[in-house]
């Protein structure tokens, strides 16, 4: 099995724990504050990992265009977390997580529009199934 698949599955498992731990954690606090705390913990953890792995010596290899897009990615991620925690505060964790996975469908659309990725019927069917699954997961 390719290593990227293992990493992707680990990412999905930890994303599931974000939903569970987040839902439990925001029961009696403001979701924006919870998101901020989460971001600080994540930043601290990732700085420590980067230090331990000696990655900060690579800072001078990042070009300005790449840095702009990394910053935009960080802002988009922060907005995603903010709305994810808003949704967790007010909705069922399974429904929120299912709708959040529609990001796969949005990635397909954005990749077609901005990255020139090829449209295939297989990806269209996959996107339709993900959409149907997300809708089914939100029904009562």
N, C-alpha and C positions, 0 to 999 in steps of 0.2 A: 504494500500500500504506500503510495507517495506520502512524503512527510507533510506536505501542505494539507492533505486531507485530515491527518491526525490533528494538526494545529487548528484547522477549521472546526473540527468536532469538539476539541477542547474549548475553543472560543464559544461555541454554542452552549456547551454545558455551563461555563462560567456566566454567560449571558442569562441563562435560566436562573442561576443563583442570584444574579442581580435583581431579578424580578421578585423572587421569594424574600430575600433579605430586605430589599427595598420596601416591599409591601408591609412587612412586619415593622420595619424601622420608622416609617412615616405615619404610623397610626395616630400619634399624639403630638406631632410637630409639623411645622410648615414645610411644604414640599420644596420650596426654593432654598430654604436653609439646609434641608437634607441633601439637595443636589450640590450645594456649595461645599458641604462637609465631604461628600463623596469625591468631589473634584480635588480637594486639597489632599485627601488620603491617596488618591490615584497619582497625583503629581509627585508627592513625596516618595511613594513606592517606586515610581518609574525613574525618578532621579537617582535613588539608591541603586536600582538595578543597572542603570547606565553607568554610574560610577564604578560599581563592582566589575562590570564587563569592559571598562576602559573606553566607553563610546564617546566621551566628551572630547577626546582628541580628534574626532572626525568633524567637529563643528565647522572648521574652515573649508570643508569639502562641499558644503551646502551653498548652492548658487541662489541669487536673489529671487529668481522665478520660482524655484522649488520652495524656498522659504515662504513666499507669498501663498502658495497653494497649501503648504503645511499649516500655516496660520488660518487660512480659510477653512481647512478641514477641522481644525481645533474649534473654531467658532461654530461650525455646523454640528460638531459633536456635542458641544455645550448646549446648543439649542435643542438637540435631540434628547439629551439627558433631562433638560429642564421640562420639556413637554412630556417625556416618559414618566417622570415623577409626578407631574400634575395629574396625568391619566391614572397612575397607580393609586394616588390619593383618593380619587373619586370613582374608580371603576374596579371590576373584577380582574385579578391578576392574569387569569388565563385569556380573557378578552383583550386586555392591554398588550400582553406579550404577542398574541396572534396578530393583532393589527400592526404592531411594531415590525413584525416580520414582512409586512408589505414593503419594507425597505428594499427587499430583493426585487420586487416588481419595479419600484422607482429606479433602482440601479440599472435595470434592463433598459428602461425608457431613456434615462440620462446617458447611458453608454451609447445607445443608438444615436441620440441627438448630438452629443458633444465629443465622443471618442471614436465615432465612425465604426462602432462594432457592428458586425453583420447580424441582421434579423434572420432567425430561423423559425420554422414551425415548431420545432422541439422546444425552443425557449419560450415561444408564445404559449404553447400548451402548458409548460411548467408554470409560467406566470399566471395563467388562468386557474390552474389547480391551487396555487398558493393563495390567490384571491378568493376562490371558493372556500378553501379551508379557513381563511381568516374570517370570512363572513359566517361560516358555520360555527366557529369557535365563539363568536360574539352573540349568537342567538341564545335565548333563554329556554 
